[in-house]
């Protein structure tokens, strides 16, 4: 039986069907490269349909997991695989852009351990303002299960902030707006509990429950328009101020994607979307997620990598908290320096002058001079993870899917 490697693409925060290029151009291109590199298996591509990047991350992961399982079951049934959980004919590489990479990693961890990382840390550890300090650390995640189904061969991320969003992204477009953000504290003081996660708010009686204001000022308000300049940083800066120090990073990341009209839709809209990216503010949760993916790589051979953008020739230096960052240090996501964190490779964009532009244009050849290298690096990583006994046991036969 000729086995199947399924490349499953997942867009990120506020992404859509065009995330991976017009008419899924990058996804198709990568499939062709991988198929040529791994001739013993069929290489298929599926793209997770556009989904709402709002609300609790766990619910998003659960929906994606169910969808993926149904797709893989269909392929296994078509192949007539005798024991798909013991000896699957289909293995999956999850390919996520931005927050899609976190969805991919969280899904993989759930499949391998039945215990998600999201929501596993004590809110008091993440932010003392929302819980009582001194709580016991969370238990160590269980031993990975080699019989996970669907079987995830690897998680390939594109510019996913596994360790948080780079301070330079926040400072470059927002530093001046934080000076006046304190005036909104009284109006938006109900946002603090957001960073603890929905489950923590419901279960912890010590968490203060406050009713937020009904909505932010309408888009037509003159003061609103002024605050919404510079990519919407005015409003997100205010939200970050009242959400505590950890909130600044997540709010900053959200503002990187959004325009002022979207931000003006109201507090309910803002908190729902901030809850989805709220995991970016939970440093211990971020660390544990990366550590478990490294463990899966060591114990089960599950690949884990991140192709992260870095500004190139046309970028200027910027100052972050008094420190000058050269163009070679300007990245969208925090890059690991010492700890093991998988296979991280830089994807340099010599045309982009802004971290967010580089982040959003990774899969556009006209806007990213490094497009071909990006695709080839991705191909090499997938091929490296897949050349194993499962691959070598594949034999020629009927092609599954398309």
LOTI-890813 format. One record per residue (C-alpha): residue number from 1; residue in one letter; x negated, y negated, z negated. Coordinates in steps of 0.1 Angstrom, whole numbers, plus 5000, padded with zeros to 4 digits. Example, Ala and Ser with C-alpha at 12.3 -4.5 7.8 and 13.67 -1.06 7.14 Angstrom:
% residues 2
{bavex 1; 'a'; {4877; 5045; 4922}},
{bavex 2; 's'; {4863; 5011; 4929}},
END
This chain:
% residues 402
{bavex 1; 'x'; {5000; 5000; 5000}},
{bavex 2; 'x'; {4987; 4966; 5009}},
{bavex 3; 'x'; {4991; 4944; 4979}},
{bavex 4; 'x'; {5002; 4908; 4977}},
{bavex 5; 'x'; {4986; 4877; 4961}},
{bavex 6; 'x'; {5013; 4851; 4956}},
{bavex 7; 'x'; {5002; 4815; 4953}},
{bavex 8; 'x'; {5029; 4796; 4934}},
{bavex 9; 'x'; {5027; 4758; 4935}},
{bavex 10; 'x'; {5042; 4736; 4908}},
{bavex 11; 'x'; {5044; 4698; 4910}},
{bavex 12; 'x'; {5038; 4675; 4881}},
{bavex 13; 'x'; {5054; 4646; 4863}},
{bavex 14; 'x'; {5079; 4629; 4887}},
{bavex 15; 'x'; {5066; 4650; 4916}},
{bavex 16; 'x'; {5087; 4664; 4944}},
{bavex 17; 'x'; {5086; 4685; 4975}},
{bavex 18; 'x'; {5060; 4662; 4991}},
{bavex 19; 'x'; {5035; 4666; 4962}},
{bavex 20; 'x'; {5014; 4691; 4980}},
{bavex 21; 'x'; {5015; 4672; 5013}},
{bavex 22; 'x'; {5041; 4666; 5039}},
{bavex 23; 'x'; {5059; 4698; 5048}},
{bavex 24; 'x'; {5038; 4716; 5022}},
{bavex 25; 'x'; {5007; 4709; 5043}},
{bavex 26; 'x'; {4981; 4716; 5016}},
{bavex 27; 'x'; {4999; 4747; 5004}},
{bavex 28; 'x'; {4999; 4762; 5039}},
{bavex 29; 'x'; {4963; 4752; 5045}},
{bavex 30; 'x'; {4951; 4768; 5012}},
{bavex 31; 'x'; {4970; 4800; 5021}},
{bavex 32; 'x'; {4952; 4802; 5054}},
{bavex 33; 'x'; {4918; 4798; 5037}},
{bavex 34; 'x'; {4925; 4823; 5010}},
{bavex 35; 'x'; {4939; 4849; 5035}},
{bavex 36; 'x'; {4908; 4847; 5055}},
{bavex 37; 'x'; {4886; 4851; 5024}},
{bavex 38; 'x'; {4907; 4880; 5010}},
{bavex 39; 'x'; {4917; 4902; 5040}},
{bavex 40; 'x'; {4926; 4933; 5019}},
{bavex 41; 'x'; {4958; 4917; 5005}},
{bavex 42; 'x'; {4987; 4897; 5018}},
{bavex 43; 'x'; {4986; 4861; 5007}},
{bavex 44; 'x'; {5020; 4845; 5003}},
{bavex 45; 'x'; {5030; 4810; 4992}},
{bavex 46; 'x'; {5060; 4798; 4973}},
{bavex 47; 'x'; {5067; 4763; 4960}},
{bavex 48; 'x'; {5087; 4758; 4928}},
{bavex 49; 'x'; {5116; 4736; 4938}},
{bavex 50; 'x'; {5117; 4700; 4926}},
{bavex 51; 'x'; {5126; 4700; 4889}},
{bavex 52; 'x'; {5134; 4674; 4863}},
{bavex 53; 'x'; {5102; 4665; 4844}},
{bavex 54; 'x'; {5121; 4654; 4813}},
{bavex 55; 'x'; {5132; 4669; 4780}},
{bavex 56; 'x'; {5115; 4696; 4761}},
{bavex 57; 'x'; {5085; 4713; 4778}},
{bavex 58; 'x'; {5095; 4747; 4765}},
{bavex 59; 'x'; {5128; 4746; 4783}},
{bavex 60; 'x'; {5111; 4737; 4815}},
{bavex 61; 'x'; {5086; 4766; 4811}},
{bavex 62; 'x'; {5115; 4790; 4803}},
{bavex 63; 'x'; {5133; 4781; 4835}},
{bavex 64; 'x'; {5102; 4783; 4856}},
{bavex 65; 'x'; {5093; 4817; 4841}},
{bavex 66; 'x'; {5128; 4831; 4849}},
{bavex 67; 'x'; {5126; 4818; 4885}},
{bavex 68; 'x'; {5091; 4833; 4890}},
{bavex 69; 'x'; {5101; 4866; 4876}},
{bavex 70; 'x'; {5130; 4869; 4900}},
{bavex 71; 'x'; {5107; 4861; 4929}},
{bavex 72; 'x'; {5082; 4887; 4920}},
{bavex 73; 'x'; {5108; 4914; 4913}},
{bavex 74; 'x'; {5122; 4908; 4948}},
{bavex 75; 'x'; {5087; 4914; 4962}},
{bavex 76; 'x'; {5081; 4945; 4941}},
{bavex 77; 'x'; {5115; 4960; 4951}},
{bavex 78; 'x'; {5107; 4953; 4988}},
{bavex 79; 'x'; {5074; 4970; 4984}},
{bavex 80; 'x'; {5089; 5000; 4966}},
{bavex 81; 'x'; {5063; 4997; 4938}},
{bavex 82; 'x'; {5067; 5028; 4914}},
{bavex 83; 'x'; {5056; 5010; 4882}},
{bavex 84; 'x'; {5053; 4972; 4887}},
{bavex 85; 'x'; {5046; 4965; 4850}},
{bavex 86; 'x'; {5019; 4992; 4848}},
{bavex 87; 'x'; {5004; 4989; 4883}},
{bavex 88; 'x'; {5018; 4958; 4901}},
{bavex 89; 'x'; {5015; 4954; 4938}},
{bavex 90; 'x'; {5019; 4916; 4933}},
{bavex 91; 'x'; {4997; 4893; 4913}},
{bavex 92; 'x'; {5002; 4856; 4910}},
{bavex 93; 'x'; {4980; 4825; 4910}},
{bavex 94; 'x'; {4998; 4796; 4896}},
{bavex 95; 'x'; {4987; 4763; 4912}},
{bavex 96; 'x'; {4998; 4732; 4894}},
{bavex 97; 'x'; {4992; 4695; 4900}},
{bavex 98; 'x'; {4990; 4673; 4869}},
{bavex 99; 'x'; {5016; 4683; 4844}},
{bavex 100; 'x'; {5024; 4713; 4866}},
{bavex 101; 'x'; {4991; 4727; 4854}},
{bavex 102; 'x'; {5003; 4726; 4818}},
{bavex 103; 'x'; {5035; 4743; 4828}},
{bavex 104; 'x'; {5014; 4770; 4845}},
{bavex 105; 'x'; {4991; 4775; 4815}},
{bavex 106; 'x'; {5020; 4776; 4791}},
{bavex 107; 'x'; {5038; 4801; 4812}},
{bavex 108; 'x'; {5008; 4823; 4814}},
{bavex 109; 'x'; {5002; 4822; 4777}},
{bavex 110; 'x'; {5039; 4831; 4770}},
{bavex 111; 'x'; {5037; 4860; 4794}},
{bavex 112; 'x'; {5005; 4873; 4778}},
{bavex 113; 'x'; {5013; 4868; 4742}},
{bavex 114; 'x'; {5051; 4860; 4739}},
{bavex 115; 'x'; {5041; 4831; 4717}},
{bavex 116; 'x'; {5039; 4796; 4734}},
{bavex 117; 'x'; {5013; 4771; 4723}},
{bavex 118; 'x'; {5037; 4742; 4727}},
{bavex 119; 'x'; {5054; 4735; 4694}},
{bavex 120; 'x'; {5030; 4758; 4675}},
{bavex 121; 'x'; {5010; 4730; 4657}},
{bavex 122; 'x'; {5020; 4712; 4626}},
{bavex 123; 'x'; {5034; 4677; 4634}},
{bavex 124; 'x'; {5016; 4664; 4603}},
{bavex 125; 'x'; {4983; 4674; 4618}},
{bavex 126; 'x'; {4990; 4657; 4651}},
{bavex 127; 'x'; {5004; 4625; 4635}},
{bavex 128; 'x'; {5006; 4621; 4597}},
{bavex 129; 'x'; {5033; 4595; 4602}},
{bavex 130; 'x'; {5059; 4622; 4610}},
{bavex 131; 'x'; {5052; 4648; 4584}},
{bavex 132; 'x'; {5036; 4657; 4551}},
{bavex 133; 'x'; {4998; 4661; 4554}},
{bavex 134; 'x'; {4980; 4691; 4540}},
{bavex 135; 'x'; {5001; 4718; 4557}},
{bavex 136; 'x'; {4985; 4752; 4565}},
{bavex 137; 'x'; {4971; 4756; 4600}},
{bavex 138; 'x'; {4991; 4775; 4625}},
{bavex 139; 'x'; {4984; 4813; 4628}},
{bavex 140; 'x'; {4960; 4825; 4654}},
{bavex 141; 'x'; {4978; 4835; 4686}},
{bavex 142; 'x'; {4982; 4872; 4691}},
{bavex 143; 'x'; {4960; 4895; 4712}},
{bavex 144; 'x'; {4968; 4891; 4749}},
{bavex 145; 'x'; {4989; 4918; 4765}},
{bavex 146; 'x'; {4973; 4933; 4796}},
{bavex 147; 'x'; {5008; 4945; 4808}},
{bavex 148; 'x'; {5022; 4910; 4813}},
{bavex 149; 'x'; {5048; 4907; 4840}},
{bavex 150; 'x'; {5046; 4890; 4864}},
{bavex 151; 'x'; {5008; 4895; 4862}},
{bavex 152; 'x'; {4991; 4861; 4864}},
{bavex 153; 'x'; {4957; 4864; 4881}},
{bavex 154; 'x'; {4948; 4828; 4876}},
{bavex 155; 'x'; {4958; 4793; 4868}},
{bavex 156; 'x'; {4944; 4767; 4892}},
{bavex 157; 'x'; {4951; 4732; 4882}},
{bavex 158; 'x'; {4946; 4700; 4902}},
{bavex 159; 'x'; {4938; 4670; 4879}},
{bavex 160; 'x'; {4957; 4684; 4850}},
{bavex 161; 'x'; {4951; 4665; 4817}},
{bavex 162; 'x'; {4946; 4696; 4797}},
{bavex 163; 'x'; {4926; 4676; 4771}},
{bavex 164; 'x'; {4945; 4643; 4776}},
{bavex 165; 'x'; {4945; 4614; 4799}},
{bavex 166; 'x'; {4913; 4594; 4802}},
{bavex 167; 'x'; {4912; 4562; 4781}},
{bavex 168; 'x'; {4901; 4544; 4813}},
{bavex 169; 'x'; {4935; 4551; 4829}},
{bavex 170; 'x'; {4952; 4534; 4800}},
{bavex 171; 'x'; {4928; 4505; 4796}},
{bavex 172; 'x'; {4924; 4497; 4833}},
{bavex 173; 'x'; {4960; 4487; 4837}},
{bavex 174; 'x'; {4973; 4480; 4802}},
{bavex 175; 'x'; {4948; 4466; 4778}},
{bavex 176; 'x'; {4961; 4431; 4782}},
{bavex 177; 'x'; {4997; 4441; 4776}},
{bavex 178; 'x'; {4990; 4458; 4742}},
{bavex 179; 'x'; {4983; 4424; 4727}},
{bavex 180; 'x'; {5019; 4413; 4729}},
{bavex 181; 'x'; {5035; 4447; 4724}},
{bavex 182; 'x'; {5039; 4443; 4686}},
{bavex 183; 'x'; {5070; 4421; 4691}},
{bavex 184; 'x'; {5090; 4452; 4701}},
{bavex 185; 'x'; {5083; 4472; 4670}},
{bavex 186; 'x'; {5115; 4464; 4653}},
{bavex 187; 'x'; {5136; 4472; 4684}},
{bavex 188; 'x'; {5120; 4506; 4692}},
{bavex 189; 'x'; {5111; 4520; 4658}},
{bavex 190; 'x'; {5131; 4551; 4663}},
{bavex 191; 'x'; {5105; 4567; 4687}},
{bavex 192; 'x'; {5080; 4580; 4662}},
{bavex 193; 'x'; {5095; 4614; 4658}},
{bavex 194; 'x'; {5093; 4620; 4696}},
{bavex 195; 'x'; {5057; 4632; 4694}},
{bavex 196; 'x'; {5065; 4660; 4669}},
{bavex 197; 'x'; {5087; 4678; 4695}},
{bavex 198; 'x'; {5124; 4684; 4694}},
{bavex 199; 'x'; {5121; 4715; 4673}},
{bavex 200; 'x'; {5100; 4698; 4647}},
{bavex 201; 'x'; {5126; 4670; 4643}},
{bavex 202; 'x'; {5154; 4695; 4638}},
{bavex 203; 'x'; {5137; 4717; 4613}},
{bavex 204; 'x'; {5117; 4693; 4591}},
{bavex 205; 'x'; {5140; 4675; 4566}},
{bavex 206; 'x'; {5111; 4652; 4557}},
{bavex 207; 'x'; {5112; 4636; 4592}},
{bavex 208; 'x'; {5130; 4603; 4590}},
{bavex 209; 'x'; {5160; 4601; 4614}},
{bavex 210; 'x'; {5166; 4567; 4629}},
{bavex 211; 'x'; {5191; 4557; 4655}},
{bavex 212; 'x'; {5173; 4540; 4684}},
{bavex 213; 'x'; {5188; 4510; 4702}},
{bavex 214; 'x'; {5212; 4518; 4730}},
{bavex 215; 'x'; {5190; 4505; 4759}},
{bavex 216; 'x'; {5162; 4483; 4770}},
{bavex 217; 'x'; {5171; 4450; 4786}},
{bavex 218; 'x'; {5185; 4453; 4821}},
{bavex 219; 'x'; {5163; 4450; 4852}},
{bavex 220; 'x'; {5177; 4416; 4861}},
{bavex 221; 'x'; {5165; 4400; 4829}},
{bavex 222; 'x'; {5137; 4375; 4837}},
{bavex 223; 'x'; {5117; 4385; 4807}},
{bavex 224; 'x'; {5120; 4421; 4817}},
{bavex 225; 'x'; {5106; 4415; 4851}},
{bavex 226; 'x'; {5076; 4397; 4836}},
{bavex 227; 'x'; {5070; 4426; 4812}},
{bavex 228; 'x'; {5074; 4452; 4839}},
{bavex 229; 'x'; {5045; 4438; 4860}},
{bavex 230; 'x'; {5012; 4457; 4864}},
{bavex 231; 'x'; {5029; 4490; 4872}},
{bavex 232; 'x'; {5054; 4489; 4844}},
{bavex 233; 'x'; {5028; 4487; 4816}},
{bavex 234; 'x'; {5048; 4461; 4796}},
{bavex 235; 'x'; {5075; 4485; 4785}},
{bavex 236; 'x'; {5053; 4515; 4781}},
{bavex 237; 'x'; {5029; 4495; 4760}},
{bavex 238; 'x'; {5057; 4486; 4736}},
{bavex 239; 'x'; {5069; 4521; 4734}},
{bavex 240; 'x'; {5033; 4533; 4727}},
{bavex 241; 'x'; {5028; 4508; 4699}},
{bavex 242; 'x'; {5058; 4520; 4679}},
{bavex 243; 'x'; {5053; 4556; 4686}},
{bavex 244; 'x'; {5020; 4556; 4668}},
{bavex 245; 'x'; {4984; 4559; 4680}},
{bavex 246; 'x'; {4990; 4593; 4696}},
{bavex 247; 'x'; {5019; 4579; 4716}},
{bavex 248; 'x'; {4997; 4555; 4735}},
{bavex 249; 'x'; {4981; 4582; 4755}},
{bavex 250; 'x'; {5013; 4599; 4766}},
{bavex 251; 'x'; {5031; 4566; 4772}},
{bavex 252; 'x'; {5001; 4555; 4792}},
{bavex 253; 'x'; {5002; 4586; 4813}},
{bavex 254; 'x'; {5038; 4581; 4820}},
{bavex 255; 'x'; {5033; 4545; 4831}},
{bavex 256; 'x'; {5007; 4557; 4855}},
{bavex 257; 'x'; {5034; 4573; 4876}},
{bavex 258; 'x'; {5063; 4550; 4873}},
{bavex 259; 'x'; {5075; 4516; 4886}},
{bavex 260; 'x'; {5093; 4489; 4868}},
{bavex 261; 'x'; {5128; 4498; 4882}},
{bavex 262; 'x'; {5126; 4533; 4867}},
{bavex 263; 'x'; {5114; 4521; 4834}},
{bavex 264; 'x'; {5143; 4496; 4832}},
{bavex 265; 'x'; {5169; 4524; 4832}},
{bavex 266; 'x'; {5170; 4524; 4794}},
{bavex 267; 'x'; {5156; 4539; 4762}},
{bavex 268; 'x'; {5174; 4573; 4766}},
{bavex 269; 'x'; {5158; 4578; 4800}},
{bavex 270; 'x'; {5124; 4568; 4787}},
{bavex 271; 'x'; {5125; 4590; 4756}},
{bavex 272; 'x'; {5136; 4620; 4777}},
{bavex 273; 'x'; {5107; 4617; 4801}},
{bavex 274; 'x'; {5082; 4608; 4773}},
{bavex 275; 'x'; {5093; 4640; 4755}},
{bavex 276; 'x'; {5081; 4660; 4785}},
{bavex 277; 'x'; {5047; 4644; 4786}},
{bavex 278; 'x'; {5046; 4642; 4748}},
{bavex 279; 'x'; {5023; 4672; 4746}},
{bavex 280; 'x'; {4995; 4650; 4760}},
{bavex 281; 'x'; {4995; 4632; 4726}},
{bavex 282; 'x'; {4992; 4664; 4706}},
{bavex 283; 'x'; {4954; 4669; 4705}},
{bavex 284; 'x'; {4954; 4701; 4685}},
{bavex 285; 'x'; {4980; 4716; 4708}},
{bavex 286; 'x'; {4959; 4706; 4738}},
{bavex 287; 'x'; {4928; 4722; 4723}},
{bavex 288; 'x'; {4946; 4754; 4714}},
{bavex 289; 'x'; {4961; 4758; 4749}},
{bavex 290; 'x'; {4927; 4755; 4766}},
{bavex 291; 'x'; {4911; 4778; 4741}},
{bavex 292; 'x'; {4937; 4805; 4747}},
{bavex 293; 'x'; {4933; 4802; 4785}},
{bavex 294; 'x'; {4896; 4807; 4780}},
{bavex 295; 'x'; {4904; 4838; 4759}},
{bavex 296; 'x'; {4926; 4852; 4786}},
{bavex 297; 'x'; {4898; 4847; 4811}},
{bavex 298; 'x'; {4874; 4866; 4788}},
{bavex 299; 'x'; {4898; 4894; 4777}},
{bavex 300; 'x'; {4919; 4899; 4809}},
{bavex 301; 'x'; {4900; 4883; 4837}},
{bavex 302; 'x'; {4927; 4856; 4842}},
{bavex 303; 'x'; {4911; 4828; 4861}},
{bavex 304; 'x'; {4913; 4793; 4847}},
{bavex 305; 'x'; {4901; 4762; 4865}},
{bavex 306; 'x'; {4908; 4725; 4870}},
{bavex 307; 'x'; {4898; 4704; 4900}},
{bavex 308; 'x'; {4898; 4669; 4886}},
{bavex 309; 'x'; {4896; 4636; 4905}},
{bavex 310; 'x'; {4867; 4612; 4901}},
{bavex 311; 'x'; {4864; 4578; 4917}},
{bavex 312; 'x'; {4836; 4574; 4943}},
{bavex 313; 'x'; {4819; 4548; 4963}},
{bavex 314; 'x'; {4845; 4521; 4965}},
{bavex 315; 'x'; {4854; 4520; 4929}},
{bavex 316; 'x'; {4842; 4493; 4905}},
{bavex 317; 'x'; {4831; 4496; 4869}},
{bavex 318; 'x'; {4857; 4490; 4842}},
{bavex 319; 'x'; {4855; 4483; 4805}},
{bavex 320; 'x'; {4871; 4505; 4778}},
{bavex 321; 'x'; {4870; 4493; 4742}},
{bavex 322; 'x'; {4838; 4474; 4749}},
{bavex 323; 'x'; {4821; 4502; 4768}},
{bavex 324; 'x'; {4814; 4498; 4805}},
{bavex 325; 'x'; {4824; 4528; 4826}},
{bavex 326; 'x'; {4807; 4532; 4860}},
{bavex 327; 'x'; {4826; 4546; 4890}},
{bavex 328; 'x'; {4810; 4580; 4883}},
{bavex 329; 'x'; {4827; 4581; 4850}},
{bavex 330; 'x'; {4862; 4570; 4861}},
{bavex 331; 'x'; {4885; 4601; 4860}},
{bavex 332; 'x'; {4922; 4605; 4855}},
{bavex 333; 'x'; {4919; 4632; 4829}},
{bavex 334; 'x'; {4895; 4638; 4799}},
{bavex 335; 'x'; {4867; 4661; 4810}},
{bavex 336; 'x'; {4852; 4686; 4786}},
{bavex 337; 'x'; {4816; 4679; 4777}},
{bavex 338; 'x'; {4806; 4707; 4753}},
{bavex 339; 'x'; {4833; 4732; 4745}},
{bavex 340; 'x'; {4841; 4761; 4769}},
{bavex 341; 'x'; {4872; 4751; 4789}},
{bavex 342; 'x'; {4872; 4772; 4821}},
{bavex 343; 'x'; {4859; 4762; 4855}},
{bavex 344; 'x'; {4861; 4724; 4859}},
{bavex 345; 'x'; {4850; 4709; 4892}},
{bavex 346; 'x'; {4851; 4673; 4902}},
{bavex 347; 'x'; {4870; 4662; 4933}},
{bavex 348; 'x'; {4855; 4629; 4943}},
{bavex 349; 'x'; {4876; 4604; 4962}},
{bavex 350; 'x'; {4854; 4578; 4979}},
{bavex 351; 'x'; {4884; 4558; 4992}},
{bavex 352; 'x'; {4905; 4553; 4960}},
{bavex 353; 'x'; {4898; 4523; 4938}},
{bavex 354; 'x'; {4921; 4534; 4910}},
{bavex 355; 'x'; {4923; 4566; 4890}},
{bavex 356; 'x'; {4961; 4570; 4894}},
{bavex 357; 'x'; {4958; 4565; 4932}},
{bavex 358; 'x'; {4932; 4592; 4934}},
{bavex 359; 'x'; {4954; 4614; 4912}},
{bavex 360; 'x'; {4985; 4609; 4934}},
{bavex 361; 'x'; {4967; 4612; 4968}},
{bavex 362; 'x'; {4947; 4644; 4963}},
{bavex 363; 'x'; {4966; 4663; 4990}},
{bavex 364; 'x'; {4967; 4635; 5016}},
{bavex 365; 'x'; {4938; 4639; 5041}},
{bavex 366; 'x'; {4940; 4602; 5052}},
{bavex 367; 'x'; {4938; 4590; 5016}},
{bavex 368; 'x'; {4913; 4615; 5003}},
{bavex 369; 'x'; {4880; 4618; 5022}},
{bavex 370; 'x'; {4872; 4648; 5000}},
{bavex 371; 'x'; {4903; 4668; 5011}},
{bavex 372; 'x'; {4884; 4696; 5029}},
{bavex 373; 'x'; {4860; 4701; 5000}},
{bavex 374; 'x'; {4889; 4702; 4976}},
{bavex 375; 'x'; {4906; 4729; 4996}},
{bavex 376; 'x'; {4875; 4749; 5000}},
{bavex 377; 'x'; {4867; 4747; 4963}},
{bavex 378; 'x'; {4902; 4759; 4955}},
{bavex 379; 'x'; {4898; 4788; 4979}},
{bavex 380; 'x'; {4865; 4798; 4963}},
{bavex 381; 'x'; {4879; 4798; 4928}},
{bavex 382; 'x'; {4909; 4819; 4938}},
{bavex 383; 'x'; {4888; 4844; 4957}},
{bavex 384; 'x'; {4863; 4847; 4928}},
{bavex 385; 'x'; {4892; 4855; 4904}},
{bavex 386; 'x'; {4908; 4880; 4927}},
{bavex 387; 'x'; {4879; 4901; 4937}},
{bavex 388; 'x'; {4884; 4929; 4912}},
{bavex 389; 'x'; {4896; 4966; 4910}},
{bavex 390; 'x'; {4932; 4956; 4918}},
{bavex 391; 'x'; {4920; 4939; 4950}},
{bavex 392; 'x'; {4896; 4967; 4961}},
{bavex 393; 'x'; {4924; 4993; 4956}},
{bavex 394; 'x'; {4946; 4975; 4982}},
{bavex 395; 'x'; {4951; 4994; 5014}},
{bavex 396; 'x'; {4964; 4984; 5048}},
{bavex 397; 'x'; {5001; 4987; 5054}},
{bavex 398; 'x'; {5033; 4967; 5058}},
{bavex 399; 'x'; {5030; 4930; 5052}},
{bavex 400; 'x'; {5053; 4918; 5024}},
{bavex 401; 'x'; {5071; 4885; 5028}},
{bavex 402; 'x'; {5058; 4857; 5049}},
END
